[in-house]
Each structure stands twice: as C-alpha cells, then as structure tokens.
C-alpha cells in the first residue's frame, strides 16, 4: 500500500510537471524503479501513464497545428508514430541490462537539453548562416530518428524536435510548440500501444493504475497552476526536478 501511494504521488507530480512544461519522465521512471519495478517495465509503464495528458494537450492545440516547412502535419505525424513504435520495440528487444546502464546517462542528456536547449536553439537559428534549410525528406528522416529515441526513452524529445525545426527550417520555437505537443503525443501513443501488448506493464495493474490516476490528476491541477505562475518559475521547477532525479539516479547506480 505504501508503494502504491508513493507511485500515486509520483504520478501526480509527473502529470503536473508535464502540464507545467515537461519533465514528467524524471519523476515517474525513478519512482517506479524505487517501488521495485524493473527499469524496462518502469519506462514502459511511465510512457503509458503519461499518454492521456499528451493526447489531451494535442487535442487542445488541434486548431493551431500546421505544416513544418514543406512537410504536412499528416506526414510528420505518421513518421512520428512509426518511429515511436520502433523505439518501443527496440526497448523490448534489446537486453534489459543495456537499458539499465544507459538510463542515468539518458537522464543526464535530457537534463542538459532541458537546461540549455532553448538557448542553443536561439543561438543556432540566429547564427551567421541562419537556418540550414533542410528539405522535406531530411526533415522526415530526422523526425523519424527523434521518434525512435522518444519511443525508446523519450526524455526531452520535444526540445529536440523544436531544435530540429528551428535550426533546420527557421521555425520559431513558440510557433512550433503546438506541433511539438502533437508529435510527442503521436510517439507516446504508438509506443504505449506496443507496451500494453508486449511488455510487462499490465503485470502490475495496481502500480500502473496508481501512476495513471496520479498523472491525470496532476495534469489537470498543473494546467491550472501553469496559468498563474511566471514562466521562469515553471522552468525552474522542471529543471530542479530533472537535476535532482538525475543526481539521485547516478548515486543509486
């Protein structure tokens, strides 16, 4: 019961963080591992639990979606869905020990992206060469690679998408945010579908249900809180959580 309550609270925090600006993975994954769930199953469960919030966000922004350069919304979403499924398949097929060894470094990589991603995006897009002007095929290929990463782990994948579109196409980060939310939802949705069928996520229904319930409640509360807090405060909360969880994971390992 104490473990279930811990996972419920972690789900609430993860859903709230995602609503505030991202970073739910940094709470959900370590919490499940601490509750005794194997890392691969924990990663699958956290993805499944965070799907409702991602899909809800995509639905809210559905009228603001538009092409990314010369790539249509449908084409980009299709590539994201395929890549997310492949990434989830790789997570399930590769040795669990490989993922366990990679998790601290994946968390650290995602934390650095969260901390520096926006500055790097701005610096590169304002550089002397300007945007790289990628063609549609290059954009789709890069999006597919990011989607595979998103299905395998997913930390800060949205920031990576914004970086791709900003540097490769000159798309403003604020204008690309609705599409970022939609593409992350597509990645998570197909990955979750595979996780529900082929992973051990459903072997711990109480834990998964607690995480899912907490994430939905946290997302609802976080969305309301996000409207009242300054952007700098929101970002500080997300980064503090990411850094703390990453350090704890290294210490634990």
MIKE-42147 format. One line per 5 residues: number of its first residue (from 0); their letters; for each residue x negated, y negated, z negated of N, C-alpha, C. Coordinates in nm, 4 decimals. Example, Ala and Ser with C-alpha at 12.3 -4.5 7.8 and 13.67 -1.06 7.14 Angstrom:
MIKE-42147
0> AS> -1.3190:0.5690:-0.7800:-1.2300:0.4500:-0.7800:-1.3200:0.3300:-0.7800; -1.2850:0.2250:-0.7080:-1.3670:0.1060:-0.7140:-1.2900:-0.0030:-0.7870
***
This chain:
MIKE-42147
0> XXXXX> -0.0826:0.1213:0.0000:0.0000:0.0000:0.0000:-0.0855:-0.1255:0.0000; -0.1959:-0.1237:-0.0779:-0.2838:-0.2400:-0.0825:-0.3491:-0.2644:0.0539; -0.3865:-0.1555:0.1240:-0.4447:-0.1698:0.2570:-0.3430:-0.2265:0.3546; -0.2180:-0.1814:0.3450:-0.1126:-0.2313:0.4333:-0.0895:-0.3807:0.4102; -0.0881:-0.4212:0.2838:-0.0704:-0.5629:0.2524:-0.1874:-0.6448:0.3053
5> XXXXX> -0.3083:-0.5897:0.2907:-0.4275:-0.6580:0.3437:-0.4168:-0.6761:0.4946; -0.3747:-0.5730:0.5668:-0.3610:-0.5817:0.7122:-0.2500:-0.6792:0.7502; -0.1406:-0.6792:0.6732:-0.0307:-0.7726:0.6988:-0.0790:-0.9169:0.6884; -0.1548:-0.9469:0.5839:-0.2083:-1.0821:0.5654:-0.3084:-1.1171:0.6757; -0.3897:-1.0174:0.7136:-0.4855:-1.0407:0.8226:-0.4132:-1.0680:0.9536
10> XXXXX> -0.3043:-0.9942:0.9783:-0.2247:-1.0183:1.0976:-0.1648:-1.1579:1.0972; -0.1180:-1.2008:0.9809:-0.0623:-1.3360:0.9689:-0.1691:-1.4405:1.0021; -0.2901:-1.4195:0.9475:-0.3993:-1.5127:0.9743:-0.4398:-1.5110:1.1215; -0.4442:-1.3912:1.1805:-0.4830:-1.3789:1.3210:-0.3814:-1.4463:1.4119; -0.2526:-1.4215:1.3863:-0.1489:-1.4856:1.4670:-0.1512:-1.6362:1.4523
15> XXXXX> -0.1755:-1.6827:1.3296:-0.1848:-1.8268:1.3075:-0.3030:-1.8889:1.3793; -0.4184:-1.8216:1.3746:-0.5368:-1.8730:1.4431:-0.5155:-1.8805:1.5938; -0.4538:-1.7773:1.6497:-0.4290:-1.7793:1.7933:-0.3373:-1.8950:1.8313; -0.2380:-1.9229:1.7476:-0.1485:-2.0340:1.7744:-0.2195:-2.1685:1.7589; -0.3181:-2.1727:1.6686:-0.3911:-2.2962:1.6443:-0.4982:-2.3237:1.7492
20> XXXXX> -0.5384:-2.2214:1.8236:-0.6398:-2.2447:1.9254:-0.7267:-2.1261:1.9573; -0.6954:-2.0084:1.9049:-0.7727:-1.8891:1.9356:-0.8543:-1.8417:1.8178; -0.9036:-1.7191:1.8273:-0.9888:-1.6651:1.7224:-0.9258:-1.5554:1.6401; -0.8053:-1.5099:1.6781:-0.7389:-1.4052:1.6015:-0.8168:-1.2761:1.5947; -0.8929:-1.2446:1.6997:-0.9714:-1.1220:1.7024:-1.0730:-1.1176:1.5886
25> XXXXX> -1.1245:-1.2353:1.5507:-1.2264:-1.2410:1.4464:-1.1726:-1.1990:1.3105; -1.0418:-1.2046:1.2921:-0.9801:-1.1632:1.1664:-0.9228:-1.0227:1.1781; -0.8500:-0.9978:1.2857:-0.7775:-0.8709:1.2998:-0.8717:-0.7511:1.3057; -0.9768:-0.7598:1.3886:-1.0668:-0.6456:1.4053:-1.1418:-0.6110:1.2764; -1.2102:-0.7051:1.2107:-1.2787:-0.6695:1.0857:-1.1834:-0.6213:0.9766
30> XXXXX> -1.0620:-0.6774:0.9720:-0.9663:-0.6363:0.8690:-0.9259:-0.4907:0.8868; -0.9034:-0.4499:1.0102:-0.8651:-0.3111:1.0365:-0.9808:-0.2164:1.0053; -1.1016:-0.2565:1.0415:-1.2183:-0.1730:1.0116:-1.2358:-0.1602:0.8608; -1.2158:-0.2712:0.7886:-1.2272:-0.2677:0.6431:-1.1204:-0.1785:0.5808; -1.0071:-0.1647:0.6492:-0.8987:-0.0795:0.5994:-0.9204:0.0678:0.6338
35> XXXXX> -1.0333:0.0981:0.6987:-1.0652:0.2372:0.7282:-1.0314:0.2827:0.8680; -0.9881:0.1913:0.9547:-0.9554:0.2275:1.0920:-1.0841:0.2290:1.1744; -1.1110:0.3334:1.2533:-1.2310:0.3371:1.3369:-1.2368:0.2153:1.4298; -1.3564:0.1624:1.4584:-1.3693:0.0389:1.5358:-1.2977:0.0401:1.6704; -1.3076:0.1482:1.7472:-1.2406:0.1526:1.8769:-1.0892:0.1448:1.8596
40> XXXXX> -1.0360:0.2226:1.7656:-0.8924:0.2186:1.7390:-0.8519:0.0821:1.6847; -0.9369:0.0233:1.6018:-0.9082:-0.1096:1.5468:-0.9006:-0.2139:1.6573; -0.9913:-0.2054:1.7535:-0.9900:-0.3000:1.8646:-0.8636:-0.2829:1.9477; -0.8256:-0.1580:1.9730:-0.7033:-0.1314:2.0486:-0.5805:-0.1825:1.9735; -0.5750:-0.1562:1.8436:-0.4606:-0.1981:1.7630:-0.4491:-0.3495:1.7556
45> XXXXX> -0.5624:-0.4175:1.7411:-0.5576:-0.5632:1.7325:-0.5094:-0.6244:1.8636; -0.5503:-0.5653:1.9759:-0.5036:-0.6145:2.1052:-0.3533:-0.5973:2.1185; -0.3038:-0.4791:2.0816:-0.1597:-0.4522:2.0885:-0.0826:-0.5494:2.0004; -0.1332:-0.5735:1.8796:-0.0617:-0.6589:1.7847:-0.0581:-0.8044:1.8287; -0.1596:-0.8484:1.9040:-0.1665:-0.9884:1.9442:-0.0970:-1.0158:2.0766
50> XXXXX> -0.0466:-0.9109:2.1425:0.0197:-0.9284:2.2713:0.1453:-1.0157:2.2631; 0.2368:-0.9930:2.1669:0.3592:-1.0745:2.1647:0.3320:-1.2244:2.1629; 0.2342:-1.2666:2.0838:0.2018:-1.4083:2.0792:0.1479:-1.4592:2.2114; 0.0631:-1.3783:2.2773:0.0074:-1.4191:2.4057:0.1157:-1.4291:2.5127; 0.2053:-1.3319:2.5158:0.3142:-1.3330:2.6149:0.4092:-1.4494:2.5879
55> XXXXX> 0.4384:-1.4749:2.4606:0.5260:-1.5867:2.4261:0.4652:-1.7191:2.4706; 0.3339:-1.7342:2.4509:0.2670:-1.8561:2.4944:0.2727:-1.8730:2.6453; 0.2538:-1.7627:2.7184:0.2615:-1.7689:2.8645:0.4023:-1.8085:2.9100; 0.5023:-1.7590:2.8409:0.6412:-1.7923:2.8756:0.6693:-1.9406:2.8525; 0.6158:-1.9946:2.7433:0.6360:-2.1361:2.7129:0.5764:-2.2238:2.8229
60> XXXXX> 0.4623:-2.1831:2.8754:0.3918:-2.2631:2.9760:0.4248:-2.2222:3.1199; 0.5274:-2.1413:3.1386:0.5538:-2.0845:3.2708:0.5783:-2.1913:3.3780; 0.6362:-2.3049:3.3410:0.6651:-2.4100:3.4390:0.5423:-2.4949:3.4716; 0.4360:-2.4781:3.3962:0.3152:-2.5572:3.4170:0.2052:-2.4792:3.4872; 0.2357:-2.3566:3.5268:0.1362:-2.2749:3.5950:0.1217:-2.3191:3.7400
65> XXXXX> 0.0014:-2.3097:3.7899:-0.0230:-2.3471:3.9286:-0.1462:-2.2781:3.9821; -0.1747:-2.2924:4.1106:-0.2913:-2.2271:4.1706:-0.4211:-2.2733:4.1054; -0.5187:-2.1859:4.1057:-0.6530:-2.2194:4.0593:-0.7393:-2.2315:4.1842; -0.7632:-2.3535:4.2260:-0.8288:-2.3741:4.3534:-0.7385:-2.3263:4.4652; -0.7926:-2.2391:4.5506:-0.7138:-2.1832:4.6603:-0.6525:-2.0488:4.6241
70> XXXXX> -0.6655:-2.0077:4.4992:-0.6161:-1.8776:4.4540:-0.4776:-1.8960:4.3930; -0.3812:-1.8205:4.4392:-0.2456:-1.8318:4.3892:-0.2331:-1.7730:4.2493; -0.1288:-1.8158:4.1798:-0.1026:-1.7630:4.0463:-0.0820:-1.6125:4.0500; -0.0098:-1.5653:4.1506:0.0188:-1.4219:4.1609:-0.1092:-1.3415:4.1801; -0.1972:-1.3884:4.2694:-0.3214:-1.3149:4.2957:-0.4103:-1.3122:4.1715
75> XXXXX> -0.4227:-1.4267:4.1039:-0.5078:-1.4326:3.9858:-0.4532:-1.3443:3.8740; -0.3217:-1.3457:3.8570:-0.2600:-1.2636:3.7528:-0.2762:-1.1151:3.7823; -0.2621:-1.0776:3.9099:-0.2800:-0.9380:3.9477:-0.4200:-0.8888:3.9192; -0.5198:-0.9712:3.9506:-0.6589:-0.9351:3.9245:-0.6836:-0.9251:3.7742; -0.6271:-1.0176:3.6966:-0.6437:-1.0143:3.5515:-0.5836:-0.8876:3.4917
80> XXXXX> -0.4670:-0.8497:3.5419:-0.4002:-0.7295:3.4917:-0.4822:-0.6045:3.5232; -0.5344:-0.5958:3.6443:-0.6153:-0.4799:3.6829:-0.7441:-0.4729:3.6008; -0.8103:-0.5865:3.5854:-0.9339:-0.5893:3.5091:-0.9116:-0.5553:3.3628; -0.8009:-0.6045:3.3054:-0.7702:-0.5726:3.1666:-0.7494:-0.4236:3.1463; -0.6809:-0.3598:3.2415:-0.6607:-0.2161:3.2325:-0.7913:-0.1385:3.2433
85> XXXXX> -0.8795:-0.1830:3.3342:-1.0083:-0.1158:3.3497:-1.0943:-0.1319:3.2244; -1.0947:-0.2534:3.1687:-1.1721:-0.2757:3.0470:-1.1241:-0.1890:2.9321; -0.9912:-0.1758:2.9204:-0.9356:-0.0890:2.8161:-0.9752:0.0559:2.8402; -0.9758:0.0974:2.9671:-1.0173:0.2331:2.9997:-1.1624:0.2588:2.9638; -1.2486:0.1598:2.9891:-1.3900:0.1742:2.9531:-1.4068:0.1869:2.8019
90> XXXXX> -1.3286:0.1102:2.7268:-1.3364:0.1188:2.5811:-1.3039:0.2596:2.5327; -1.2056:0.3214:2.5961:-1.1626:0.4544:2.5536:-1.2549:0.5646:2.6039; -1.3188:0.5433:2.7185:-1.4017:0.6479:2.7782:-1.5457:0.6472:2.7272; -1.6007:0.5297:2.7009:-1.7393:0.5216:2.6563:-1.7514:0.5700:2.5122; -1.8684:0.6163:2.4717:-1.8874:0.6651:2.3344:-1.8510:0.5590:2.2317
95> XXXXX> -1.7824:0.6027:2.1267:-1.7415:0.5096:2.0216:-1.8616:0.4435:1.9559; -1.9720:0.5164:1.9464:-2.0919:0.4612:1.8833:-2.1438:0.3389:1.9592; -2.1276:0.3387:2.0899:-2.1730:0.2251:2.1707:-2.0946:0.1000:2.1346; -1.9644:0.1154:2.1193:-1.8821:0.0003:2.0832:-1.9134:-0.0471:1.9421; -1.9314:0.0463:1.8497:-1.9623:0.0101:1.7112:-2.0923:-0.0701:1.7044
100> XXXXX> -2.1913:-0.0293:1.7827:-2.3189:-0.1008:1.7823:-2.3062:-0.2379:1.8479; -2.2156:-0.2490:1.9439:-2.2024:-0.3742:2.0189:-2.1152:-0.4771:1.9488; -2.0260:-0.4342:1.8602:-1.9276:-0.5248:1.8003:-1.9901:-0.6484:1.7359; -2.0907:-0.6355:1.6473:-2.1474:-0.7577:1.5868:-2.2000:-0.8557:1.6904; -2.2637:-0.8025:1.7950:-2.3191:-0.8903:1.8987:-2.2095:-0.9508:1.9842
105> XXXXX> -2.1019:-0.8761:2.0091:-1.9887:-0.9316:2.0821:-1.9231:-1.0438:2.0023; -1.9101:-1.0232:1.8716:-1.8548:-1.1278:1.7858:-1.9451:-1.2519:1.7865; -2.0764:-1.2291:1.7789:-2.1701:-1.3416:1.7801:-2.1638:-1.4167:1.9129; -2.1580:-1.3436:2.0222:-2.1486:-1.4048:2.1546:-2.0224:-1.4883:2.1662; -1.9103:-1.4317:2.1215:-1.7830:-1.5036:2.1281:-1.7851:-1.6266:2.0373
110> XXXXX> -1.8514:-1.6175:1.9220:-1.8605:-1.7318:1.8313:-1.9375:-1.8463:1.8949; -2.0483:-1.8135:1.9610:-2.1266:-1.9164:2.0298:-2.0436:-1.9832:2.1381; -1.9657:-1.9038:2.2102:-1.8802:-1.9609:2.3140:-1.7749:-2.0536:2.2538; -1.7176:-2.0120:2.1428:-1.6186:-2.0975:2.0770:-1.6806:-2.2289:2.0316; -1.8048:-2.2208:1.9813:-1.8701:-2.3400:1.9285:-1.9189:-2.4339:2.0378
115> XXXXX> -1.9695:-2.3778:2.1457:-2.0357:-2.4601:2.2474:-1.9654:-2.4599:2.3820; -1.8641:-2.3769:2.3964:-1.8032:-2.3592:2.5276:-1.7542:-2.4869:2.5924; -1.6819:-2.5687:2.5175:-1.6261:-2.6904:2.5768:-1.7348:-2.7895:2.6171; -1.8379:-2.8012:2.5353:-1.9478:-2.8916:2.5695:-2.0209:-2.8439:2.6942; -2.0433:-2.7131:2.7018:-2.1122:-2.6580:2.8191:-2.0281:-2.6788:2.9441
120> XXXXX> -1.8966:-2.6541:2.9315:-1.8073:-2.6740:3.0454:-1.8148:-2.8176:3.0946; -1.8064:-2.9115:2.9998:-1.8098:-3.0524:3.0378:-1.9420:-3.0924:3.0993; -2.0532:-3.0461:3.0407:-2.1856:-3.0823:3.0909:-2.2086:-3.0277:3.2316; -2.1695:-2.9034:3.2536:-2.1914:-2.8427:3.3849:-2.1037:-2.9065:3.4918; -1.9783:-2.9341:3.4564:-1.8875:-2.9900:3.5562:-1.9223:-3.1352:3.5904
125> XXXXX> -1.9927:-3.2047:3.4966:-2.0325:-3.3435:3.5230:-2.1764:-3.3534:3.5717; -2.2408:-3.2396:3.5927:-2.3800:-3.2389:3.6346:-2.3990:-3.3008:3.7714; -2.5255:-3.3228:3.8103:-2.5537:-3.3883:3.9382:-2.5006:-3.3116:4.0580; -2.4942:-3.1806:4.0453:-2.4415:-3.1023:4.1569:-2.2914:-3.0921:4.1586; -2.2269:-3.1294:4.0473:-2.0821:-3.1178:4.0385:-2.0389:-2.9729:4.0395
130> XXXXX> -1.9116:-2.9480:4.0659:-1.8617:-2.8107:4.0717:-1.9314:-2.7296:4.1811; -1.9402:-2.6001:4.1600:-2.0088:-2.5128:4.2555:-1.9248:-2.4891:4.3802; -1.7945:-2.5098:4.3722:-1.7008:-2.4903:4.4831:-1.6997:-2.3448:4.5296; -1.6625:-2.2553:4.4408:-1.6509:-2.1140:4.4742:-1.5341:-2.0905:4.5679; -1.5495:-1.9932:4.6564:-1.4407:-1.9547:4.7441:-1.3413:-1.8658:4.6730
135> XXXXX> -1.2252:-1.8417:4.7338:-1.1216:-1.7594:4.6699:-1.1702:-1.6208:4.6313; -1.2477:-1.5562:4.7187:-1.2949:-1.4217:4.6881:-1.3899:-1.4221:4.5683; -1.4774:-1.5215:4.5619:-1.5714:-1.5307:4.4496:-1.4968:-1.5562:4.3189; -1.3951:-1.6401:4.3234:-1.3156:-1.6684:4.2038:-1.2456:-1.5416:4.1563; -1.1867:-1.4672:4.2482:-1.1168:-1.3440:4.2117:-1.2137:-1.2390:4.1574
140> XXXXX> -1.3319:-1.2294:4.2172:-1.4312:-1.1326:4.1693:-1.4770:-1.1680:4.0280; -1.5043:-1.2964:4.0044:-1.5466:-1.3392:3.8715:-1.4340:-1.3218:3.7698; -1.3108:-1.3507:3.8116:-1.1962:-1.3337:3.7222:-1.1774:-1.1873:3.6852; -1.2011:-1.0992:3.7805:-1.1895:-0.9560:3.7538:-1.2923:-0.9117:3.6495; -1.4163:-0.9622:3.6634:-1.5212:-0.9275:3.5675:-1.4849:-0.9769:3.4271
145> XXXXX> -1.4314:-1.0977:3.4173:-1.3905:-1.1507:3.2875:-1.2739:-1.0704:3.2295; -1.1834:-1.0278:3.3159:-1.0695:-0.9489:3.2694:-1.1145:-0.8130:3.2160; -1.2151:-0.7544:3.2782:-1.2694:-0.6273:3.2283:-1.3261:-0.6478:3.0881; -1.4016:-0.7563:3.0705:-1.4521:-0.7892:2.9367:-1.3361:-0.8102:2.8391; -1.2322:-0.8780:2.8844:-1.1172:-0.9032:2.7986:-1.0465:-0.7764:2.7562
150> XXXXX> -1.0364:-0.6793:2.8460:-0.9738:-0.5531:2.8103:-1.0615:-0.4688:2.7198; -1.1928:-0.4851:2.7335:-1.2866:-0.4077:2.6509:-1.2992:-0.4655:2.5103; -1.3064:-0.5995:2.5012:-1.3211:-0.6641:2.3706:-1.2301:-0.7861:2.3582; -1.2502:-0.8857:2.4425:-1.1561:-0.9965:2.4501:-1.1920:-1.1225:2.3756; -1.2906:-1.1212:2.2863:-1.3233:-1.2403:2.2100:-1.3696:-1.3542:2.2990
155> XXXXX> -1.3014:-1.4696:2.2893:-1.3352:-1.5922:2.3627:-1.3243:-1.5767:2.5136; -1.2497:-1.4785:2.5608:-1.2377:-1.4607:2.7051:-1.1663:-1.5800:2.7690; -1.0761:-1.6437:2.6959:-1.0079:-1.7610:2.7505:-1.1037:-1.8757:2.7763; -1.1996:-1.8966:2.6848:-1.3009:-2.0006:2.7044:-1.3843:-1.9699:2.8274; -1.4166:-1.8429:2.8479:-1.4956:-1.8033:2.9643:-1.4190:-1.8296:3.0931
160> XXXXX> -1.2881:-1.8080:3.0918:-1.2069:-1.8369:3.2099:-1.2076:-1.9862:3.2420; -1.1902:-2.0687:3.1390:-1.1930:-2.2131:3.1612:-1.3285:-2.2579:3.2155; -1.4360:-2.1965:3.1652:-1.5691:-2.2304:3.2148:-1.5822:-2.1959:3.3629; -1.5328:-2.0801:3.4011:-1.5386:-2.0380:3.5415:-1.4647:-2.1370:3.6308; -1.3442:-2.1711:3.5920:-1.2629:-2.2594:3.6759:-1.3158:-2.4020:3.6786
165> XXXXX> -1.3709:-2.4463:3.5662:-1.4227:-2.5825:3.5597:-1.5513:-2.5976:3.6401; -1.6445:-2.5047:3.6177:-1.7734:-2.5133:3.6863:-1.7608:-2.4729:3.8330; -1.6812:-2.3708:3.8601:-1.6707:-2.3204:3.9967:-1.5739:-2.3947:4.0859; -1.4772:-2.4651:4.0240:-1.3745:-2.5312:4.1049:-1.3493:-2.6764:4.0669; -1.4102:-2.7212:3.9568:-1.3873:-2.8576:3.9126:-1.2524:-2.8778:3.8457
170> XXXXX> -1.1898:-2.7692:3.8005:-1.0591:-2.7790:3.7359:-1.0748:-2.8302:3.5937; -0.9988:-2.9338:3.5584:-1.0049:-2.9885:3.4233:-0.9592:-2.8850:3.3217; -1.0306:-2.8782:3.2082:-1.0006:-2.7770:3.1075:-0.8593:-2.7906:3.0533; -0.8137:-2.9145:3.0318:-0.6786:-2.9349:2.9799:-0.5745:-2.8896:3.0810; -0.5984:-2.9197:3.2085:-0.5036:-2.8789:3.3123:-0.5015:-2.7277:3.3297
175> XXXXX> -0.6166:-2.6622:3.3028:-0.6231:-2.5179:3.3198:-0.5764:-2.4392:3.2002; -0.5448:-2.5066:3.0884:-0.5071:-2.4353:2.9663:-0.3830:-2.3480:2.9822; -0.2740:-2.3962:3.0461:-0.1575:-2.3083:3.0653:-0.1917:-2.1809:3.1426; -0.2752:-2.1946:3.2470:-0.3144:-2.0767:3.3236:-0.4028:-1.9852:3.2406; -0.4865:-2.0426:3.1554:-0.5692:-1.9608:3.0658:-0.4811:-1.8725:2.9780
180> XXXXX> -0.3798:-1.9310:2.9189:-0.2901:-1.8561:2.8318:-0.2213:-1.7447:2.9098; -0.1778:-1.7740:3.0310:-0.1086:-1.6744:3.1129:-0.2012:-1.5597:3.1516; -0.3255:-1.5921:3.1871:-0.4184:-1.4869:3.2290:-0.4635:-1.4005:3.1118; -0.4826:-1.4607:2.9953:-0.5158:-1.3821:2.8763:-0.4004:-1.2877:2.8435; -0.2770:-1.3370:2.8583:-0.1603:-1.2519:2.8343:-0.1569:-1.1345:2.9313
185> XXXXX> -0.1914:-1.1581:3.0582:-0.1923:-1.0504:3.1579:-0.2975:-0.9454:3.1232; -0.4154:-0.9914:3.0801:-0.5223:-0.8991:3.0415:-0.4784:-0.8137:2.9231; -0.4274:-0.8781:2.8208:-0.3872:-0.8073:2.6993:-0.2692:-0.7134:2.7233; -0.1799:-0.7532:2.8117:-0.0599:-0.6726:2.8345:-0.0946:-0.5379:2.8962; -0.1757:-0.5375:3.0014:-0.2115:-0.4102:3.0647:-0.3041:-0.3282:2.9747
190> XXXXX> -0.3949:-0.3963:2.9042:-0.4821:-0.3242:2.8115:-0.3994:-0.2574:2.7027; -0.3010:-0.3276:2.6508:-0.2160:-0.2722:2.5455:-0.1347:-0.1538:2.5942; -0.0867:-0.1626:2.7178:-0.0086:-0.0513:2.7736:-0.0917:0.0762:2.7743; -0.2194:0.0642:2.8129:-0.3072:0.1807:2.8138:-0.3405:0.2253:2.6721; -0.3637:0.1299:2.5833:-0.3960:0.1646:2.4447:-0.2812:0.2407:2.3780
195> XXXXX> -0.1584:0.2018:2.4058:-0.0439:0.2681:2.3449:-0.0290:0.4123:2.3928; -0.0721:0.4368:2.5162:-0.0586:0.5706:2.5742:-0.1779:0.6596:2.5411; -0.2994:0.6026:2.5487:-0.4192:0.6870:2.5444:-0.5066:0.6708:2.4209; -0.4820:0.5724:2.3362:-0.5667:0.5541:2.2186:-0.4988:0.6113:2.0949; -0.5652:0.5957:1.9810:-0.5099:0.6437:1.8541:-0.4340:0.5347:1.7787
200> XXXXX> -0.4000:0.4270:1.8476:-0.3340:0.3146:1.7804:-0.2034:0.3561:1.7132; -0.1291:0.4454:1.7784:0.0000:0.4871:1.7234:-0.0140:0.5932:1.6146; -0.1368:0.6400:1.5915:-0.1569:0.7382:1.4848:-0.1477:0.6745:1.3465; -0.1574:0.5421:1.3417:-0.1437:0.4688:1.2151:-0.0311:0.3665:1.2306; 0.0936:0.4135:1.2441:0.2052:0.3220:1.2720:0.2274:0.2180:1.1630
205> XXXXX> 0.2002:0.2544:1.0383:0.2211:0.1591:0.9292:0.1226:0.0434:0.9398; -0.0019:0.0762:0.9695:-0.1039:-0.0274:0.9839:-0.0745:-0.1155:1.1053; -0.0419:-0.0525:1.2171:-0.0118:-0.1280:1.3384:0.1114:-0.2155:1.3183; 0.2136:-0.1602:1.2546:0.3349:-0.2376:1.2296:0.3092:-0.3564:1.1388; 0.2249:-0.3365:1.0373:0.1923:-0.4458:0.9463:0.1160:-0.5560:1.0187
210> XXXXX> 0.0195:-0.5171:1.1017:-0.0582:-0.6154:1.1762:0.0307:-0.6914:1.2742; 0.1184:-0.6181:1.3432:0.2081:-0.6796:1.4406:0.3050:-0.7764:1.3734; 0.3631:-0.7332:1.2617:0.4563:-0.8195:1.1885:0.3883:-0.9465:1.1395; 0.2688:-0.9286:1.0830:0.1948:-1.0448:1.0352:0.1569:-1.1392:1.1483; 0.1162:-1.0828:1.2635:0.0751:-1.1660:1.3764:0.1908:-1.2482:1.4312
215> XXXXX> 0.3095:-1.1878:1.4398:0.4268:-1.2606:1.4893:0.4632:-1.3738:1.3930; 0.4661:-1.3428:1.2626:0.4987:-1.4455:1.1634:0.3931:-1.5557:1.1612; 0.2663:-1.5150:1.1684:0.1589:-1.6136:1.1690:0.1605:-1.7007:1.2927; 0.1922:-1.6409:1.4059:0.2008:-1.7190:1.5287:0.3115:-1.8222:1.5224; 0.4251:-1.7835:1.4641:0.5367:-1.8763:1.4510:0.4993:-1.9923:1.3586
220> XXXXX> 0.4412:-1.9574:1.2423:0.4020:-2.0620:1.1490:0.2872:-2.1462:1.2008; 0.1908:-2.0817:1.2681:0.0769:-2.1550:1.3215:0.1149:-2.2536:1.4288; 0.2141:-2.2189:1.5101:0.2590:-2.3095:1.6155:0.3156:-2.4378:1.5553; 0.3906:-2.4243:1.4464:0.4455:-2.5429:1.3809:0.3362:-2.6237:1.3118; 0.2390:-2.5537:1.2516:0.1301:-2.6218:1.1839:0.0408:-2.6954:1.2831
225> XXXXX> 0.0224:-2.6357:1.4010:-0.0650:-2.6950:1.5026:-0.0152:-2.8317:1.5474; 0.1145:-2.8528:1.5385:0.1702:-2.9810:1.5803:0.1395:-3.0927:1.4811; 0.1016:-3.0554:1.3605:0.0822:-3.1547:1.2549:-0.0648:-3.1817:1.2239; -0.1527:-3.0874:1.2586:-0.2943:-3.1033:1.2257:-0.3719:-3.1656:1.3414; -0.4710:-3.2497:1.3126:-0.5558:-3.3060:1.4184:-0.6332:-3.1948:1.4902
230> XXXXX> -0.6679:-3.2201:1.6162:-0.7378:-3.1201:1.6968:-0.8716:-3.0800:1.6339; -0.9422:-3.1755:1.5730:-1.0717:-3.1445:1.5120:-1.0561:-3.0487:1.3945; -0.9501:-3.0659:1.3188:-0.9252:-2.9771:1.2061:-0.8953:-2.8364:1.2545; -0.8133:-2.8263:1.3580:-0.7791:-2.6957:1.4142:-0.9050:-2.6233:1.4615; -0.9887:-2.6972:1.5327:-1.1113:-2.6360:1.5856:-1.2048:-2.5945:1.4725
235> XXXXX> -1.2125:-2.6753:1.3679:-1.2976:-2.6426:1.2539:-1.2503:-2.5156:1.1849; -1.1199:-2.4976:1.1739:-1.0650:-2.3772:1.1110:-1.1035:-2.2530:1.1905; -1.0848:-2.2609:1.3224:-1.1157:-2.1467:1.4083:-1.2645:-2.1121:1.4028; -1.3509:-2.2137:1.4133:-1.4949:-2.1891:1.4134:-1.5438:-2.1364:1.2787; -1.4896:-2.1912:1.1706:-1.5285:-2.1434:1.0375:-1.4939:-1.9960:1.0204
240> XXXXX> -1.3757:-1.9593:1.0663:-1.3337:-1.8189:1.0589:-1.4252:-1.7302:1.1432; -1.4551:-1.7749:1.2649:-1.5387:-1.6960:1.3547:-1.6783:-1.6746:1.2968; -1.7397:-1.7814:1.2478:-1.8740:-1.7711:1.1923:-1.8748:-1.6805:1.0688; -1.7772:-1.6985:0.9813:-1.7715:-1.6188:0.8585:-1.7584:-1.4705:0.8881; -1.6650:-1.4359:0.9766:-1.6421:-1.2950:1.0087:-1.7617:-1.2332:1.0809
245> XXXXX> -1.8267:-1.3108:1.1670:-1.9435:-1.2590:1.2382:-2.0571:-1.2287:1.1405; -2.0834:-1.3212:1.0494:-2.1888:-1.3003:0.9491:-2.1572:-1.1798:0.8622; -2.0329:-1.1687:0.8179:-1.9946:-1.0558:0.7339:-2.0095:-0.9237:0.8074; -1.9803:-0.9237:0.9373:-1.9923:-0.8005:1.0153:-2.1387:-0.7590:1.0278; -2.2276:-0.8573:1.0467:-2.3703:-0.8238:1.0523:-2.4203:-0.7719:0.9181
250> XXX> -2.3760:-0.8348:0.8098:-2.4176:-0.7913:0.6769:-2.3658:-0.6515:0.6489; -2.2418:-0.6259:0.6870:-2.1817:-0.4942:0.6658:-2.2559:-0.3874:0.7452; -2.2986:-0.4243:0.8701:-2.3642:-0.3270:0.9562:-2.5055:-0.2964:0.9130
***
